[in-house]
Amino acid sequence: MISRTKRKNGHASVEQRFDALVGDFDNLKRDVGKLLHSVGRNAVDDITDSAGTAVRDAVRTRPLGALAVAASVGALVGALFLRE
């Protein structure tokens, strides 16, 4: 059996080094998960911000076109709900 104490030369046993490596991988997995969550949230925020800006700019530059699109979407939604 492998001992858990340091050897005479001062090096930790293989089991201790393996346990430390497993702990490092657990920490790495947690940190990567947090990073991916943050990046995903920032990407969604960027997309919604740019989509909102694009719609706002389109309405300001072409108000009649935006009105026509809104009326068309409203007519489609109304037709779907009133359909028998």
VOGU-3710 file (C-alpha; in Angstrom, 3 decimals, decimal comma):
1> misrtkrkng> 0,000/0,000/0,000  1,195/3,513/-0,743  1,925/5,605/2,301  0,474/9,062/2,730  3,565/10,522/4,318  6,499/12,164/2,641  9,349/9,978/1,633  12,855/10,435/2,919  13,750/12,540/-0,108  10,907/14,993/0,692
11> hasveqrfda> 8,641/14,109/-2,240  4,961/13,432/-1,680  3,595/10,006/-2,450  1,957/9,205/-5,759  -1,474/9,038/-4,115  -1,113/12,523/-2,658  -0,007/13,919/-5,999  -2,919/12,188/-7,715  -5,386/13,616/-5,165  -3,949/17,086/-5,738
21> lvgdfdnlkr> -4,284/16,636/-9,498  -7,927/15,564/-9,160  -8,603/18,629/-7,023  -6,957/20,866/-9,606  -9,108/19,392/-12,364  -12,256/19,913/-10,284  -11,305/23,564/-9,783  -10,556/23,934/-13,486  -13,911/22,405/-14,427  -15,739/24,814/-12,098
31> dvgkllhsvg> -13,826/27,842/-13,434  -14,424/26,898/-17,079  -18,131/26,460/-16,331  -18,302/29,930/-14,802  -16,412/31,381/-17,773  -18,714/29,764/-20,326  -21,777/30,932/-18,405  -20,444/34,496/-18,351  -19,509/34,459/-22,047  -22,926/33,053/-22,973
41> rnavdditds> -24,751/35,681/-20,960  -22,649/38,478/-22,492  -23,295/37,143/-26,003  -27,057/37,108/-25,428  -26,927/40,632/-24,010  -24,933/41,851/-27,024  -27,356/40,246/-29,482  -30,449/41,670/-27,801  -28,854/45,114/-27,540  -27,873/45,155/-31,212
51> agtavrdavr> -31,280/43,798/-32,300  -33,055/46,463/-30,273  -30,818/49,147/-31,744  -31,429/47,882/-35,275  -35,207/47,925/-34,795  -35,093/51,380/-33,242  -32,992/52,722/-36,125  -35,295/51,128/-38,707  -38,359/52,709/-37,115  -36,694/56,110/-37,019
61> trplgalava> -35,477/56,017/-40,618  -38,591/54,368/-42,162  -41,603/54,953/-39,920  -44,180/54,069/-42,600  -42,397/50,819/-43,421  -42,264/49,932/-39,735  -45,979/50,676/-39,456  -46,695/48,419/-42,449  -44,653/45,589/-40,912  -46,397/45,976/-37,555
71> asvgalvgal> -49,836/45,958/-39,219  -48,917/42,871/-41,244  -47,702/40,990/-38,188  -50,829/42,009/-36,306  -53,033/40,786/-39,149  -51,221/37,429/-39,243  -51,484/36,940/-35,492  -55,147/37,951/-35,574  -55,856/35,529/-38,416  -54,195/32,705/-36,497
81> flre> -56,279/33,346/-33,376  -59,566/33,860/-35,221  -59,144/30,788/-37,415  -61,670/28,038/-36,742
//
